[in-house]
C-alpha cells in the first residue's frame, strides 16, 4: 500500500535528511583537525589507541567507526568529504539508500569517537532519523533527478512518531524536572540571555515584560506537550498542529543558534503534511518502495525503545520497564533510538570562561572566540546552521568546575604546543601563533546590557569578575624564570 497523498512528504523527508547530513559534515570540516586531529583537543587517533589496548575485540561494537581502519588527519578529512559527497548525491536523487547508508556510517564514526564535542541531541537525532532513511528507498543503483521514493506507510508513521517523541519529551522533561522556573512560568525570563549562543533578536526578546514571558512559556508547553498528538490525525487539526510546531522552530531560529537542529526539525514538521494541504502535487516521485517485511525492521527495533524513553521521562523513578535495559544497551552504540529534552533545567545565570595569556605574569591578553561572548561590544552572532563546537562546549564548561572539564587541559597544552589547527578555532590569537609563557582561565558573570548602554556605549553585554577557573598554566621556561 502506497501513500498516494503523501508524495511531497516523501520528497520532504528524504531531502531534509540529505541536506542536514551535508550541513553537519560541512560545519564539521573547518573544525575537524582542531577538535579531533592528532594535534587536536580530543584526538580521535589518541582515543582509539587507548581503547585498542583496553577493549580488545569489543571495541568494534562499543565504538563503531571506520576510524579503526585509518585515523590520520587525512582520514578524518576524507571521511568528512565522503559524507558531504554522499549527502549531495542523495539530495540529487542518485541511489538514495546507498548514499544515506554512507552518510550514516560516516557520521556515526564521528559521533562514536567525537566524545563531548559530538554529544548534542541533534547529533543523535540526525542518526536516528538517518537510520529510518536507510529504508526510504529500495537498494538500487539508479538516478531520480531531484526526486525520491514514496515512503512505505510504516516508515511515514515512524517518522511522525520520531517528531512526536522529540517534541513531547522536550516538554515533559521540563515539568518532571525539579526546576521551579518552568512550573511558575518564569523560565523564559532567563532563557534568552543564558542560552549558549543567542542572536541579536534575543537581546530585544529578553526586554519583553514579565507577563509576556510567562504567556510565551505557557504557549511553549502547549506546543510541545499537546500539539504533537494532533500530527497523527489527518485533516485541519493536523495542519494546525504543524503550523504551531513550525512557529516554535522559527522563533527558536530567530533567538538562538542551535546548529542544524531547527533545519532538521522543520523538515520533519513539513513532511507531516499531505499533498492536499499544499494545494498541489509533484510528479517526480518514484512509486516503488521497500517491501513491508523490510519496512517492519525499523518498527520492530524502534517502537519498543521509543516507548521506553517516553515512559522513563514520565515516570523516572519507576522500574516497571527496567527489564528492557539490556535491549537498550545493546543498541546504544548505534544511536538509533535516543531520549530528548532540551533545557530540562533552565540556567539562571551566565558564567563565561575567558582564556588569557601572558609573557610576564602581569599583563594578560584575551583569546577571542569566534562566536562565544568575550568582548562586551561584540554583537551576538547569527551562525546557525553551523555549530562552533568549541564555543558551545565552553558554555557547558563554565557551568561546572575545572575538574569536571579536564579536556581544557588538552586545549591549554595544544596552545603551548602552538598547534595551528587548534589556534584556528579562535577568532583572535593575541600572540599570533606563538605560545605565551603562561595561560589562565578566568570566570565572569555575563548579562545583557541595557538599551541605554547599547545606545550610548555600544555594549551588548556587561560582566562581573567571579574568580579564577583552575590553576595558572606556565611553560617550563616561565617557571624557571619565576
N, C-alpha and C positions, 0 to 999 in steps of 0.2 A: 504494500500500500504506500503510495507516494503522497506527499503534502502538496497537493495541486495548487493551493492558495498561499504557499509559502516560498515561492521562488526567490523573492527579494530577501527573505530571512536566510535562506541557504547561501545566497551570494554575500550577504552582510556578515554572517558568521565567519565564512572562510576568508574573506578579505580582511576582516578585523584581526583575526589570528595571524595572518601573514604579515600585515602591517605592523602589528605590535611586536612580533618577533624581530622584524627589521629594525624598528626603533630601539628595541632593547639591545641588540647587537651593536647598532650604530652608536648608541650612547656609551656603551661599554668600551668601545675601541680606543678612544683617546685616553682613557683612564687605565687601560689594561695593564701595562707594564708597571706603572706607578703603584698599583694596588697588588698585582699578582705576579709580576715578573721576578726574575732571580734576584734583582736588586730592588724589589718592591716591598711594600709594607708587610703584606702577608703572602709571602712567596708560595705559589702552588707547588713548585718543584721541591722546596724545602719540606712542605707539609707531606707530600707523597713519599718522600724519603723516610720521614719519621713513621708514617703509617705502614710502610713496607716492612719495617723492622718489627713493628708491634702487632700487626693484624694478620700478617701472612696471607693465605689464600682468601680469607674472609673479606679482605679489603675491597675486592672487586664487587662484592654485593653491598657492603655498607657504604661505600663511596663509589657509586657507578660513574665512571668518567673515562673519556678517551685519553685523558692525560696520563693514564697509567702506561700508555704506549710511548708517548712523547710529551715532555713538559718543558721544553725550552721556550724562550721568549718568542722564537719564530713559530713554534707550535701553537702558542696561545693566540697569536695574531692570525694564524692560518685558520684555526677553528672558528674564531670570530668572523673572519672573512667568509668562510664557507657558510656559516649561518646566515650572513647577510645575503649571499648569493642565492641560497636555497629559499629564503623567505621571499626574495624578489621574484624568483621563478614561480613559486606557489601563487603569489599575487597575480602574476600574469597568466596563470592557468596551465602551467606546464607540470604534468604528473604530480598533481597536488598532494596526494597521500605520501608519495616518496619524499617530496621536498619537506613536508611537515614532519616526517619522521626524522629527517636530517636535522631540522631545526630543534626538535625535541631533544635529540641526543646531544647536540652541541650545547644547548642552554642548560640541560641537566648536568652536563660535565662541568660547566662553570659554577652552577649553584652548589653542587656536591662539594666542590673544593674552595668555594669563594668565602666560606666562613661568614663572619658578621657583615661583610660588605655586600653579600648577596642573600641576605636572610629576611628581606622585606616581604610583606604579604603579597604584593603584586608579582614578585618573582615566583612565589608558589602558585598564585592564581594563573599566571601565564602557563605554567607547566600543567596544571590541572585542566585548563581549557585546551592546552596543546595535546594532552592525552586524548581528549574527545576528538580533536581534529584528526587524529590518526585514522578515524573511522568515517570521516566525512565523505570519502570517495573510494571506489574500488582501486586496488593497486594495479594501475595500468600506466604504461608509458604513452601518454597522449598529451596533446596540446589543445586546450579550450581557451582561445584568446579572450582574456578578461572575464572568463566565465567561471562556473562552479558546478557542482553536482547537487541535485535535490537531496536534502537531508532525509535520512530514514526517520520516521516518526519517533522512534525510540531515542535517537540522537538529538532531535529537536527538543524532546521532553527533558532529556538530561541536561541540555544547555540551559533551558529555562530553570531547571532545578538548581544549577550552579549559580545563576543570578539570584534566585531566591535565597539560597544559603548565604551568599555573600552579603546581601542587604539585610536579611533578617538577623543574622548573627551579629552584624555590626551594630544593630540597635539593641539586641538583647543583652550583650555583654556590658553595655553602658548602664543598664538597670540592675543587673545581677551583681555588678561590682559594688564595692563599699564606698565608692566615690560619691559624696553627697551633692556635689555640684551638678551632676546630671539629674538627680532627683528633685532638687529645688530650682531647676531650670536656669541656673546661673553659669553653666559651663561655657557658653559662647562669649561671656564677658572676658574669658581668659584665652579662648582658642586662637583668635586672630593674631595675637602678638606672641604667643608661646609656641605656636607650631614651628616645625623645623625651618621651612623656607617660605615665609609669607610673601605675597605680591604687594605692589603699591596699593591696590584697592583694599587689601586687608587693613592698612593703616587707617583708611577712612571708615571701613566697616566697624572697626574697634571703637570708633567715637559715637556710634549709634546709641540711643538711650537704653536704659536697662529693660524697660518693658518690651522694647522691640527684640532685644537679645533673648529674653525669656520666651517670647512668642516664637521666634525662629527655632529655639531649642525644641519647643513643643511640636512644631511642624516637622523638624528633623525626625523625631520619634515616630510621628505618623507615617512619614515616607519610608523609613527603614523597617518598621515593625508591621504596620498594617498593609501598606500598599503592595508589598511583594506577593501577598496571597492572590491578588486580582490578576496577576500576569498569566495565571493558568485558565482564566475564564474568557473565552473569545467574545468579542463584542465591544461596545463603548467603554465598559469598565476596564477592559484590558488596555485600550488606547489611553484612557485617562491615567491608569497606573503607570504606563510607560512615560507619559508626559511628566508626572511628578518625579519619577526616577531620573529622567534626563535633566529636569530642572535642578535637582540636587547636585548632579555631577557638574553642571555648568557653573553653579555657584561655588563649588569647590575649586574648579579650574580658575575662576576669577580671583579667588582669595588665597590660593595656596599652590605650591609646586609639588606634585606627587608623582613625578616620573611619568611612566606610561599607564599608570593605574586608571586614570579617568578616561583615556582613549580606549582602553580595553573594556571598561565598564560601559561606556557609551555605546560601543559596538554591540555588546551583549543586550543592552536595552533596546536598541533599534531593531535588532534581529528578532525580537519578540513579535513584532507587528506582522500581520498577514498582508498580502498584496492589496486587498480591498481597502486597508487603512491608508495606503499610499496613493490610491486612486489610479494606479497604472500597473502594468505588468512588464516584465523583461523577458526577452526571448532567447537569451544566450545561456540558459541553464540546461545542463545535460541531465536527461531524465533517469539515467542509470544511477543506481545507488547500491550500497552494500547489502548483502542478504540479511535477513532477520537474525539468523543464528550468529552472524558476525556482530551486528549492532547490539545484540544482547550481552556481549562480553563486557563492555564498559558498564552496562546497567548492573550486572551481577557484582562487579567489583566496587562500583562507586556508591550505589544506593545504600547498602548497609553502613559503609564508613561515613557517609554524609549524615545519615540519621544518628550515628554515634556522636558526631560532633555537635549536632543540634541538641541532642539530649544532654550531653555534658555541659553545654553552655547554659541550658535552662536549669539543670539540677547538678551543679558542680560537685556537691558532696555525696551524691548518690552513687552507689556501687552496683546498681542494677545491670549496667551494661559493661562492667569491667571484664566480663568473660570474653569480650571482643578485643582486649588489649593485645594478645598475641597476633591477631589478624591485622590490627592497626600497625603494630611494629614491623610486621613482615613487609608491608607496602610503603612504609615511611621513606626509605631511601630514594624512592622514585617520585615522591612529591605529587602523586596523582590524586590524593584526597587530603584536604587541609582545613583547619579551622580558620575562621576570620573574625575580625572585630577590632576595627581601628579606633584608637582613642578611648579604650575602655576606662582608662584613668586619665582625667584631664590634668595636665600640668598647670600649676597655679603661679609659677614664676618662670623666668627665662635666664638660667645661668648660661654663660657663654665662656668658652675657653679661648684665650688669646695666647698664641705662641710667640715668644720673644727670643731674640738672640743678642749676644753682646761679645765684644772683643776685649773689654776692660773690666767687666763686672759691675760697672756703674751706669753706663749709658746703654739702654736696651731699645732695640728696634723691633717692630711688629712684623710678622709674616702676614700678608694679606691673602685671605682665601678668595676663591673666585666668586662665591655666592653667599657664603655664611656671613652674618653681620660681624664686622670688626670695626671698620670706620663708621663713625656716628653720622656722617653726611652721605653715606652711600645709600642710594635708593634701593629698597627691596627689589629683588630681581624677578623677571619673568623668564623661566628657564625650561619648564616642562614642555614636551615630554622627556627631555634629557634629565637624567638624575646624577648630580655630582655626589658620588657616594662617600667620599671623604668628608665633605661638608656635612652631609647627613649624619654620618657616624660621630662627628664631633659634637653634634647636638645631643645625641644619646649619651656620650661620654660625660658631658657636663652635668647630666642629671645624676651621675653616680660618682664614686670615688676613683682615685687613680688606680688603686689595687684591683678594681673591677674592670679596668681597661688597660691591661698590660701591653696591648698592641701599640699603645702610644710610645712605649719604649722602642719598638721597632721603627716607628716614624722618626723619633729622635736619632736613632742610630743611622738611618739612611741619610738624614740631613748631614750628620757628621761625616759620613762617607761620601758626601757630595753626589749622591745618586741623581743623575739628570732626570730619570723617569719620575721619581718622587717629587723633585723640585718643580716639575711641570704641572703638578696638581695645585700649585699656588698661583694666585694672580700676581703677587709681588714678592720677590725674594730680595730683602734689603741688602743681602751680601753677594748678590749677583753670581750665584752658583758656587760660591766658596763657603766652606763651613765656618761658622763663628766659633769662638773659643768656649762659649757657654750658651746653653739653651734652658729656658724655663717656660712653664705654662702657668698663666695667671687666670683666676676665675673672677668674672664680673657678673653683676646682675643687670640685664638689659630690659628696657621698656621702650615702647613707642614714645616719641616726643609729643608735645602738644602742637595744636595747629599754629599757635603763636611762635613756637620755637622753629617750626618748619618754615614759616613765612619769613621770619626775621633773621634766623641764623642758618637756615638750610639744614637743620638737624632732623633726621628721620628717627634717630634713636637717642636715648640717653642711658648712661650706665653708672653704676656704683661699684667700686672695688670691693671684692669679698675677701680674697686672700690667695695664697699660693696653692697651686694644684700639683701636688707631687714635689719631688726634690728639684734642685737646680742640677742640670747635667753639664759636665765640664769635659772638654777634651783633655787628654793626658798632659799636654804641654801647658795648658792653662793652670792645671792643678800644681804642676811643678813650679811655675812662676809665682803662684799664690803662696 
